[in-house]
Amino acid sequence: MPDNSEANIHIADALTLLLHNQHAMAAAIEEVITWLIENGVGDVAANAIAALNTLDMNAQGITDAIMRLRQS
């Protein structure tokens, strides 16, 4: 069984991949928001912006967890 520091590295690596996926989803949502605004669907765009804000907030938490794991 791997020691704790090796396990932390694997967990941090997995979280890093999830964080990259989260950034990709945020970029895609930004593109959709732009299209919605340009096509007069502001109410739907506002909902998408709320989802984007949640992704941004959670991305910071994931980043902090990755840093803690890599430092331990």
C-alpha positions in Angstrom: 0.0 0.0 0.0 1.4 3.4 -0.9 2.5 5.7 1.9 0.5 8.8 2.7 2.6 11.2 0.7 2.3 9.0 -2.4 -1.4 8.7 -1.9 -1.6 12.5 -1.6 0.2 12.9 -4.9 -2.2 10.6 -6.7 -5.2 12.4 -5.1 -3.7 15.8 -6.1 -3.1 14.6 -9.6 -6.8 13.4 -9.9 -8.1 16.7 -8.5 -5.9 18.6 -11.0 -7.5 16.7 -13.9 -10.9 17.6 -12.4 -9.9 21.2 -12.1 -8.8 21.2 -15.8 -12.2 19.8 -16.7 -13.9 22.4 -14.6 -12.0 25.2 -16.4 -13.0 23.7 -19.8 -16.7 23.6 -18.7 -16.5 27.2 -17.6 -15.0 28.2 -21.0 -17.9 26.4 -22.8 -20.5 28.1 -20.6 -18.9 31.5 -21.3 -19.3 30.8 -25.0 -23.0 29.9 -24.5 -23.5 33.0 -22.4 -22.1 35.2 -25.1 -24.4 33.5 -27.7 -27.5 33.9 -25.4 -26.8 37.6 -24.8 -26.3 38.2 -28.5 -29.6 36.5 -29.3 -31.7 38.3 -26.7 -32.1 35.5 -24.2 -30.8 37.5 -21.2 -32.8 35.5 -18.6 -31.3 32.3 -19.6 -27.9 33.9 -19.7 -28.3 35.1 -16.2 -28.9 31.5 -15.0 -25.8 30.4 -16.9 -23.8 33.2 -15.3 -24.9 31.9 -11.9 -23.7 28.4 -12.8 -20.4 29.9 -14.0 -20.0 31.7 -10.7 -20.4 28.4 -8.8 -17.8 26.8 -11.0 -15.4 29.7 -10.3 -16.0 29.5 -6.5 -15.5 25.8 -6.4 -12.4 25.9 -8.6 -10.7 28.0 -5.9 -11.6 25.4 -3.3 -10.2 22.6 -5.4 -7.0 24.6 -6.1 -6.6 25.1 -2.3 -7.0 21.4 -1.7 -4.5 20.5 -4.4 -2.0 22.8 -2.8 -2.5 21.4 0.7 -2.1 17.9 -0.6 1.1 18.7 -2.6 2.6 20.4 0.5 1.9 17.5 2.8 
